[in-house]
């Protein structure tokens, strides 16, 4: 992931410069446009390397299923939004208000 950070930083710097430089120089008939435009590929190339590095790093990640399930057991309220969606689908009135009352209570929610 270190490669990703470095190359995305370079890409952002080059492309940011192009985004700031080109509109101004177009209005002023600046002759540096061609020099600046030659570096468009450099910025995009760095971005591509950063994306590839990110995908490589993400492919090495492993989900800690036990930890996720434990977190979910202790924080059921994170499911409030998807539950609201299902409630709306089945025509239950005021799903937001009903779940707001349930999830903002100071007591923990039961699994049932």
Residue pairs with C-beta under 8 A, 6 or more apart in sequence:
1 53
1 54
1 57
3 49
3 50
3 53
4 50
4 53
4 54
4 57
7 46
7 47
7 49
7 50
7 53
8 46
8 47
8 50
10 43
10 46
11 43
11 44
11 45
11 46
11 47
11 50
14 39
14 42
14 43
14 46
15 43
15 44
15 47
17 36
18 36
18 37
18 39
18 40
18 43
21 32
21 36
22 33
22 36
22 37
24 30
25 32
25 33
25 36
26 33
72 78
72 79
73 111
74 108
76 103
76 108
76 109
76 111
77 103
77 109
80 99
80 100
80 102
80 103
83 95
83 99
84 95
84 96
84 99
87 95
87 98
87 99
88 95
92 98
102 109
103 109
